[in-house]
Amino acid sequence: MSDPIQNYRSEVPPLIARVLADERHYGDGAPIWVGAPTSSDTKKTRKRYIKRLWRLSSPFPEAERLANVLTRCKPRRRCMSGACPECGRAFQRWFVAQVTDLASNESSLGLIAVSIAFTKHRTAEDKLDTLNTTRMKRSLSESLKNTDGLSWMVGGIDISLNDDTQKNGDIAWQPQFYGFADVTSREALSKVLRDTYGPTKKAPRPVQIKECDGSTKAISYAFKTDFVRRIAYRTEVGPPEKRRKCWNTRKVSLRPAEHVRAMLWMHQVGLAGRLYLRGVRMTRTGDSVGLVRIKKLE
């Protein structure tokens, strides 16, 4: 029998292609979590996205090509596009299973969730195609290089369309990292990241770190397949006698044209462009691919 990954797109890294060629990741078995899309759900979603791409192919000429790519996605002949709901779900399921295994290892130090808004890479609404994840990952690796007590960190980069017009601001794409780290000192990691990614007017708290229960649902969030529009609005909080005004954010679905931009970007950067690994690496394990710890960070 021929190797199923012989048909993968040449620009997809071989190990990621091997993950996406494994039909076990497209099923409905473990890992599972509340609200997880089913294989049937994502098949319908892929067809809906194809229709949207065709409908908006006039203002977005590249959308027609992406629609053709997604149309050809079938079992044992996967398109492997970063914009494909079925391939994205398969990679997300693989990611959840691998991080769960890493976190459950007896040598685990203590799992925490890490969120970072890359404010320096905030990108104009019509310039999403210029957003490069390589520089974000390099800066993150550089900041972690001398961090004591860090065993590993893994996660994914996603985007949201942030609407700050009610703050007299703009509408722009905001890239962010969400992932998990195994550390001896949460405080040490927090200091390193906050020194690197300081507060700005757009993001007063660009770094957020909290304990993680290691649940599959929590881990799945690091490799979301759908992005949103975040609308800033003014609201009141607190007890009746001490009400105060503050800014909050409401999440809504991307508008069709915004969604097409996001899909084109996801296809452009691919799943490899969104994946961040520190202290672990992807490797062949028999007929599959796994994440294994690196003994020493380079």
C-alpha positions in Angstrom: 0.0 0.0 0.0 1.3 3.5 -0.9 2.1 6.0 1.8 -0.9 8.2 2.4 1.1 11.3 2.8 2.5 11.1 -0.7 -0.4 13.4 -1.8 0.2 16.1 0.7 0.8 19.7 -0.5 4.5 20.3 -0.9 4.4 23.4 1.4 3.1 21.4 4.4 5.9 20.2 6.7 6.1 16.4 6.5 5.3 15.7 10.1 2.2 17.9 10.1 1.2 16.3 6.8 1.5 12.9 8.4 -0.8 14.0 11.3 -3.4 15.3 8.8 -3.1 12.1 6.7 -4.1 10.0 9.7 -7.9 9.5 9.4 -8.1 8.5 13.1 -7.9 12.2 13.9 -11.0 13.0 11.9 -13.3 10.6 13.8 -15.5 11.2 16.9 -13.6 9.2 19.5 -11.3 10.5 22.2 -10.3 13.2 22.9 -13.7 14.7 23.5 -14.8 17.8 25.3 -18.0 19.7 25.9 -18.9 21.7 22.8 -16.4 20.0 20.6 -17.6 19.9 16.9 -18.3 16.5 15.5 -17.0 15.1 12.2 -20.4 15.7 10.7 -20.5 19.3 11.9 -17.1 20.2 10.4 -18.0 18.5 7.1 -21.1 20.8 6.8 -19.0 23.8 7.9 -16.4 23.1 5.2 -19.2 23.1 2.6 -20.7 26.3 4.0 -17.3 28.0 3.9 -16.8 26.9 0.3 -20.0 28.7 -0.7 -18.9 31.8 1.1 -15.6 31.8 -0.6 -17.3 31.4 -4.0 -19.7 34.2 -3.2 -17.0 36.6 -2.3 -14.5 35.6 -5.0 -15.1 38.9 -6.8 -13.6 41.2 -4.1 -11.2 38.5 -3.1 -9.8 36.8 -6.2 -7.7 34.3 -4.1 -10.9 33.0 -2.5 -11.7 31.0 -5.7 -8.5 29.1 -5.4 -9.0 28.4 -1.7 -12.6 27.2 -2.5 -11.2 24.7 -5.0 -8.6 23.5 -2.4 -11.3 22.9 0.3 -13.6 21.3 -2.3 -11.0 18.6 -2.9 -10.7 17.6 0.8 -11.8 14.0 1.2 -10.9 11.0 3.4 -7.4 9.8 2.6 -6.9 12.8 0.2 -7.0 15.7 2.7 -6.4 19.2 1.5 -4.3 20.0 4.6 -5.1 23.7 4.4 -4.9 25.8 7.6 -8.3 27.2 6.6 -10.1 23.8 6.3 -12.5 23.1 9.2 -12.0 19.3 8.9 -8.2 19.4 8.8 -8.1 22.1 11.5 -10.3 20.0 13.7 -8.1 16.9 13.1 -5.0 18.8 14.1 -6.7 20.3 17.1 -7.7 16.8 18.3 -4.1 15.6 17.8 -2.8 18.6 19.7 -5.2 18.1 22.6 -4.2 14.4 22.9 -0.5 15.2 22.8 -0.6 18.0 25.4 -2.8 15.9 27.6 -0.1 13.2 27.5 2.7 15.7 28.2 0.8 17.2 31.2 0.0 13.8 32.7 3.6 12.7 32.7 5.0 11.9 36.2 7.8 14.4 35.7 5.3 17.2 35.1 6.2 20.3 37.2 2.9 22.2 37.1 0.7 23.1 34.2 -0.2 26.7 33.6 -2.1 28.5 30.8 -0.4 31.4 29.1 -2.1 34.1 27.0 0.0 36.8 25.2 -1.4 39.6 23.0 1.3 40.6 20.4 0.4 44.3 20.4 3.4 45.2 18.2 2.0 43.1 15.5 -1.5 44.5 15.5 -2.4 44.7 11.8 -4.8 47.0 9.8 -8.1 45.4 8.8 -7.2 45.2 5.1 -3.5 44.2 5.6 -4.0 40.8 7.3 -2.0 39.1 4.5 1.1 40.9 5.8 0.9 39.4 9.2 3.8 37.0 9.8 3.9 34.7 12.7 7.6 33.8 12.4 8.7 37.0 14.1 6.2 36.5 17.0 7.5 33.0 17.7 11.1 34.1 17.5 10.5 36.9 20.0 8.7 34.5 22.3 11.6 32.0 22.1 14.1 34.7 22.8 12.3 35.9 25.9 12.1 32.3 27.2 15.7 31.5 26.5 17.0 32.1 30.0 13.9 31.4 31.9 14.7 29.2 34.9 12.4 26.3 35.7 10.7 26.0 32.3 10.4 22.5 31.1 8.3 23.1 28.0 5.7 25.4 26.4 3.4 24.6 23.6 0.5 26.5 22.0 -1.0 28.2 19.0 -1.3 31.7 17.5 -4.7 32.9 16.5 -6.3 36.3 15.6 -9.3 38.4 16.5 -10.6 41.5 14.8 -10.6 44.1 17.5 -13.2 46.9 17.1 -12.1 49.8 19.3 -14.2 52.5 17.6 -16.1 53.2 20.8 -12.8 54.1 22.4 -12.1 56.4 19.5 -9.7 53.8 18.2 -9.5 51.7 15.1 -10.5 48.3 13.8 -7.5 46.0 13.5 -6.4 42.3 13.6 -4.8 41.4 16.9 -2.7 38.3 17.0 -2.4 36.4 20.3 -0.8 33.3 21.7 -2.6 30.9 23.9 -0.7 27.9 25.2 0.5 25.9 28.1 3.7 25.7 30.1 5.2 23.2 32.5 7.2 25.3 35.1 8.5 25.2 38.6 7.9 28.9 39.2 4.9 30.6 37.7 6.2 33.9 39.1 9.5 33.7 37.2 7.8 33.0 33.9 5.3 35.8 34.6 8.1 38.3 35.2 10.0 37.3 32.0 6.9 37.6 29.8 5.7 40.9 31.3 9.1 42.4 30.9 9.0 41.5 27.2 5.4 42.2 26.5 4.6 45.4 28.5 1.1 47.1 28.8 -0.1 49.4 26.1 -3.2 51.6 25.6 -4.6 48.9 23.3 -3.8 46.1 25.7 -3.4 47.1 29.3 -2.8 43.4 30.3 -1.2 41.7 27.3 0.1 38.8 29.4 -2.2 36.6 31.4 -1.1 33.5 33.3 -3.3 31.2 35.4 -3.3 27.7 36.6 -4.7 25.1 34.2 -6.7 22.0 35.2 -5.4 20.1 32.2 -8.9 19.4 30.8 -9.3 18.6 27.2 -11.6 21.6 26.8 -9.0 24.0 28.2 -6.3 22.6 26.0 -8.5 22.7 22.9 -8.7 26.5 23.2 -5.0 26.8 22.1 -5.8 25.6 18.6 -9.2 27.2 17.8 -10.5 26.8 14.3 -12.9 29.8 14.5 -12.0 33.4 15.2 -14.2 36.3 16.4 -14.7 40.0 16.3 -14.2 41.7 19.7 -16.2 44.9 20.2 -15.1 47.2 23.0 -18.0 48.9 24.9 -18.5 50.9 28.0 -20.4 49.3 30.9 -21.0 49.6 34.7 -19.9 47.0 37.2 -20.0 46.6 41.0 -22.7 46.7 43.6 -25.4 49.3 43.4 -23.9 51.5 46.0 -20.4 51.4 44.3 -21.1 51.3 40.6 -18.2 52.2 38.4 -17.7 52.4 34.7 -15.1 50.3 32.8 -14.4 48.9 29.4 -15.6 45.4 28.5 -15.5 43.3 25.3 -18.3 41.6 23.5 -17.5 38.7 21.1 -19.5 38.4 17.9 -19.1 36.4 14.7 -16.9 37.8 11.9 -18.8 39.4 9.0 -18.6 37.4 5.8 -15.8 39.5 4.2 -13.8 39.5 7.5 -14.2 35.8 7.7 -12.9 35.3 4.1 -9.8 37.5 5.0 -9.3 35.3 8.1 -9.6 32.1 6.0 -7.1 33.3 3.4 -4.6 34.2 6.2 -5.1 30.8 7.8 -4.4 29.1 4.5 -1.4 31.3 3.9 0.4 30.7 7.2 -0.8 27.1 7.6 -1.1 25.1 10.7 2.7 25.1 11.1 2.8 28.8 11.1 0.4 28.9 14.1 2.0 26.1 16.1 4.6 27.0 18.8 6.8 24.5 20.5 9.5 25.1 23.1 11.2 22.2 24.9 9.3 19.6 22.9 9.4 18.5 19.3 7.3 16.6 16.8 8.6 13.2 16.0 7.6 9.9 14.3 6.3 7.4 16.8 5.6 4.2 14.9 2.9 4.9 12.4 1.9 8.2 14.0 3.4 11.5 15.2 3.8 12.6 18.8 5.2 15.5 20.9 8.2 14.4 22.9 10.2 16.4 25.4 13.7 17.7 24.6 16.1 17.0 27.4 17.8 20.4 27.2 16.4 23.6 25.7 18.6 25.0 23.0 
